[in-house]
Amino acid sequence: MVKLFDYSFIKELSVPIKQAEILSRIHVCEERINIWKQYYPEAMEQFYTKRIFEDVCSTHDIEHIPIDRERSTLLIYCDEAPRTDNENKVLGQYEAIQYCEILKTKDRLVPEDFLEIHRRLMIRHDPNGGTYRSVDYPHIGYGTATTIEKPVSTKEIRYVINSFCRTYNAASADPGIDNVILALCATLDFFSISPFENGNGRMYRLLLNLFLGRAGISIQTYAPLEKYILEHLENHFVSLNSSTKGWECESHAYDFFIDDILHNLSHCVRFLDESLPPISAGKHTKSERIAYIADTAHGSFSAGYVNEHAPDISSISIYKQLSEMVKNGELLKEGNTRSTTYRKP
């Protein structure tokens, strides 16, 4: 029996209160992002750049692919030549992420788009990049903890991917369907198809970002969603296993996966909310932003924590402002040199 897709159920879906609250926070944050991009363009550009780097590093940690962050920086930003297959994987991931950013604005997705993402992801180290698998059972790596007993056969892959694209495109254009929920359901379905022999784990997380972007969500463009998935990886794999059980016979439930991704997106919202002041307070100076970050920090924090939340502000400026706050009694300083931390009195 060939797998078919139908997202019309989303129209009648009763979203649990907890999920509805997170969805509301996501949409509020999206409104803030539009203003933040006007107020703090340099900060938003830095968040975007750092998010891509964190996604590259986090996805390789998820897959147990050893990489060096310093070398990865040189590969991505300094045109350093790769020395190993793993370094080729870093560049492939980076190129695939950038291509997904282009696809976020495309009217409709077609099977060739997924093949091109996979080609860019794999071609530097795998000659099969950009081609569907030729075996019925894909490689099961660390990033693909699936329980599907009967995956789509090689004979059916092209038909199933075409069907997936048609159904997804139609649902995206349907005003009665919540596009955020659609994005999560579509991600799970593509993961469940696993149309490639290798790289399916990296692919579904790339598509998660892509589908969310096409749903009008940009939080994961500026905050490192894959980092939060990595930090809660056991729960993520449990959600994948729970939501893919029965997928091949249409008896699976998307709920577990939806709940997990919304939870991780809530961490993205929190990161941005703790990084940039509320828009109701107007545009802040750099010193005021540092003070805001210090005020919203939970417990002790370092100058590095502030830099993570204000990447457009120099380390020297951060240090000077924190020292001024210590002098004024707004912060307490603990430790010395690299071990220095700060906390509210």
C-alpha positions in Angstrom: 0.0 0.0 0.0 1.5 3.3 -1.1 1.7 6.0 1.5 -0.6 9.0 0.9 -0.8 12.3 2.8 -3.7 14.4 4.0 -3.3 17.5 6.2 -6.9 18.5 6.3 -7.2 17.1 9.8 -5.2 20.2 11.0 -8.4 22.3 10.4 -10.2 20.4 13.1 -7.2 19.8 15.4 -7.8 20.7 19.0 -4.5 22.2 20.2 -3.7 21.6 23.9 -3.6 24.6 26.1 0.2 24.3 26.7 0.9 24.1 22.9 -1.5 27.0 22.3 0.4 29.2 24.8 3.7 28.5 23.1 2.2 29.2 19.7 0.9 32.5 21.0 4.4 33.4 22.4 5.9 32.4 19.0 3.7 34.8 17.1 4.2 37.6 19.6 8.0 37.1 19.2 7.6 37.3 15.4 6.1 40.7 15.8 9.0 41.8 18.0 11.5 40.5 15.5 10.1 42.8 12.8 10.8 45.8 15.1 14.1 44.5 16.5 15.4 44.2 12.9 14.7 48.0 12.6 16.1 48.9 16.0 19.1 46.6 16.1 20.0 45.5 12.6 23.6 44.6 13.5 22.6 42.5 16.4 20.0 40.6 14.3 22.6 40.0 11.5 25.0 38.6 14.1 22.3 36.4 15.6 21.7 35.0 12.1 25.4 34.3 11.4 25.9 32.7 14.8 22.8 30.7 14.5 24.0 29.1 11.3 27.3 28.2 13.0 25.6 26.7 16.0 23.3 24.7 13.8 26.3 23.2 11.9 28.0 22.3 15.2 24.9 21.0 16.9 23.8 18.8 14.1 27.2 17.1 14.0 27.1 16.6 17.8 23.7 15.0 17.4 25.1 12.7 14.7 28.2 11.9 16.7 30.4 13.3 14.0 33.5 14.7 15.6 34.3 18.3 14.5 36.5 21.0 15.8 34.8 24.4 16.4 37.9 26.4 15.7 38.5 24.5 12.4 34.8 24.8 11.5 35.1 28.6 12.0 38.1 28.6 9.6 36.3 26.4 7.1 33.1 28.5 7.0 34.3 32.0 7.4 38.0 32.0 6.2 37.8 29.7 3.1 40.1 27.2 4.7 40.4 24.0 2.6 38.9 20.9 4.2 41.3 18.2 5.3 38.9 15.3 6.2 35.5 13.9 5.3 34.2 15.3 8.6 35.3 18.8 7.5 33.7 18.2 4.2 30.5 17.4 6.1 30.8 20.8 7.9 30.9 22.7 4.6 28.1 20.5 3.1 25.9 21.3 6.1 26.7 25.0 5.8 25.9 25.1 2.1 22.6 23.2 2.6 21.5 25.6 5.4 22.1 28.5 3.1 20.2 26.9 0.2 17.2 26.3 2.6 17.2 30.0 3.3 16.6 30.6 -0.4 13.8 28.0 -0.6 11.9 29.7 2.2 10.7 32.3 -0.3 9.9 30.0 -3.1 6.2 29.7 -4.1 6.0 25.9 -4.2 8.4 23.1 -3.3 9.1 20.3 -5.8 11.0 17.0 -5.4 14.0 18.5 -7.1 14.4 21.0 -4.2 14.8 18.2 -1.7 17.3 16.4 -4.0 19.3 19.6 -4.3 19.4 20.2 -0.5 20.7 16.6 -0.1 23.2 17.0 -2.9 24.7 20.1 -1.3 24.7 18.4 2.1 26.4 15.2 0.9 28.2 15.7 -2.4 31.6 16.7 -0.8 31.9 13.3 0.9 29.3 11.0 -0.7 28.9 10.4 -4.4 25.2 9.4 -3.8 24.3 12.9 -2.7 21.2 14.2 -4.4 19.9 10.7 -5.3 17.2 8.6 -3.7 18.2 5.5 -1.9 18.6 2.3 -3.9 17.9 0.0 -1.0 14.6 -0.5 0.9 16.1 0.2 4.3 18.0 3.4 4.9 21.1 3.6 7.1 20.0 4.2 10.7 22.5 6.6 12.3 22.5 8.5 15.6 20.3 11.2 14.1 17.6 8.9 12.8 16.1 7.0 15.8 13.0 5.7 13.9 10.7 2.8 14.7 9.3 2.5 11.2 9.2 -1.2 10.4 8.3 -0.9 6.7 9.8 2.2 5.2 8.8 3.4 1.7 10.3 1.0 -0.8 12.7 2.2 -3.5 10.1 1.6 -6.1 7.6 3.9 -4.3 9.9 6.8 -3.2 9.5 9.0 -6.3 5.7 8.7 -6.2 5.5 9.2 -2.5 7.7 12.4 -2.6 5.6 13.8 -5.4 2.5 13.1 -3.4 4.1 14.7 -0.4 4.9 17.9 -2.3 1.5 18.2 -3.9 -0.2 17.7 -0.5 2.1 20.0 1.4 1.8 22.8 -1.3 -2.0 22.6 -1.3 -2.1 22.7 2.5 0.3 25.7 2.6 -2.1 27.6 0.5 -5.2 26.7 2.5 -6.1 29.5 4.9 -7.9 27.1 7.2 -4.7 25.2 8.0 -2.3 26.4 10.7 1.0 26.6 8.8 3.1 26.2 12.0 1.4 22.9 12.8 1.7 21.9 9.1 5.4 22.6 9.2 5.9 20.2 12.1 3.7 17.5 10.6 5.4 17.8 7.2 8.8 17.5 8.9 7.8 14.3 10.6 6.4 12.8 7.4 9.6 13.6 5.5 11.6 12.0 8.3 9.4 9.0 8.2 9.9 8.6 4.4 13.7 8.8 4.8 14.2 8.8 1.0 18.0 8.8 1.1 20.4 6.1 2.0 22.4 8.4 4.3 21.8 11.9 5.7 18.1 11.5 6.6 18.7 12.8 10.1 20.5 16.0 9.0 17.9 16.4 6.3 14.8 16.4 8.5 16.3 19.0 10.8 17.2 21.2 7.8 13.6 20.8 6.6 12.3 21.7 10.0 13.9 25.1 9.7 12.8 25.4 6.1 9.1 24.5 6.7 8.9 26.8 9.7 10.4 29.6 7.6 7.8 29.0 4.9 5.2 29.2 7.6 6.3 32.7 8.4 8.3 31.8 11.4 11.8 33.3 11.7 12.7 32.6 15.3 14.8 29.6 14.3 16.6 31.9 11.9 18.0 34.0 14.7 18.1 31.5 17.6 19.8 28.1 17.5 17.0 25.6 17.4 19.3 22.7 16.8 21.3 23.6 19.9 18.1 23.3 22.0 17.2 20.0 20.3 20.7 18.7 21.2 20.3 19.9 24.8 17.1 17.9 25.1 18.1 15.1 22.7 16.7 12.2 24.7 13.3 13.7 24.8 13.5 14.6 21.1 14.2 11.0 20.1 11.4 9.7 22.4 9.1 12.1 20.5 10.3 10.8 17.2 9.8 7.2 18.2 6.4 7.9 19.7 5.1 9.9 16.7 6.4 7.5 14.0 4.9 4.3 15.4 2.3 3.1 13.0 3.3 5.7 10.3 3.4 3.1 7.6 -0.2 2.1 8.3 -1.6 5.6 9.0 -2.1 5.0 12.7 0.6 7.3 14.0 0.1 10.5 16.1 1.9 13.7 15.4 1.3 15.1 18.9 4.5 13.9 20.6 6.7 15.5 17.9 4.7 18.7 17.8 4.9 19.0 21.5 8.7 18.5 21.5 9.5 21.0 18.7 7.2 23.6 20.3 9.0 23.1 23.6 12.4 23.7 21.8 11.0 26.7 20.0 10.0 28.1 23.3 13.7 28.1 24.3 14.4 30.1 21.1 11.7 32.6 22.1 13.2 32.9 25.6 16.7 33.4 24.2 15.6 36.3 22.0 13.4 37.8 24.8 16.4 37.8 27.2 18.7 39.3 24.5 16.6 42.3 23.3 14.5 44.7 25.4 10.7 44.8 24.9 9.7 47.0 21.9 7.3 48.9 24.1 10.4 50.5 25.9 11.7 51.9 22.6 15.2 51.6 21.2 17.9 51.0 23.8 21.5 52.1 23.7 24.2 49.4 23.9 24.8 50.2 27.5 21.1 49.8 28.3 21.0 46.5 26.4 23.8 45.2 28.5 22.0 46.2 31.7 18.8 44.6 30.4 20.6 41.3 29.7 22.2 41.4 33.1 18.8 42.0 34.7 17.1 39.1 32.9 19.9 36.6 33.6 19.0 33.7 35.9 21.6 33.5 38.7 25.3 34.1 38.1 26.5 34.9 34.6 29.7 35.7 32.8 30.7 38.4 30.3 30.6 35.6 27.7 26.9 35.1 28.5 26.3 38.8 27.7 28.3 38.5 24.5 26.2 35.6 23.4 23.1 37.7 23.9 24.6 40.8 22.4 27.0 39.6 19.7 27.2 43.1 18.1 28.7 44.7 21.2 32.4 44.4 21.7 33.9 42.5 24.7 35.6 45.7 25.8 32.2 47.6 25.9 30.6 44.7 27.8 33.4 44.6 30.4 33.2 48.4 30.9 29.5 48.4 31.4 29.5 45.4 33.8 32.3 47.1 35.8 30.3 50.3 35.9 27.3 48.3 37.2 29.5 46.7 39.9 30.7 50.2 40.9 27.2 51.5 41.2 26.1 48.5 43.3 23.8 47.1 40.6 25.8 43.9 40.3 28.1 41.8 42.5 31.4 40.5 41.0 32.7 37.1 42.0 36.0 35.6 41.0 38.8 36.9 38.9 40.0 36.9 35.2 38.3 34.2 33.1 36.4 32.8 36.1 34.7 36.1 36.8 30.9 36.0 37.2 28.3 38.5 38.1 25.0 38.4 39.8 22.3 40.7 41.1 22.6 41.7 44.8 
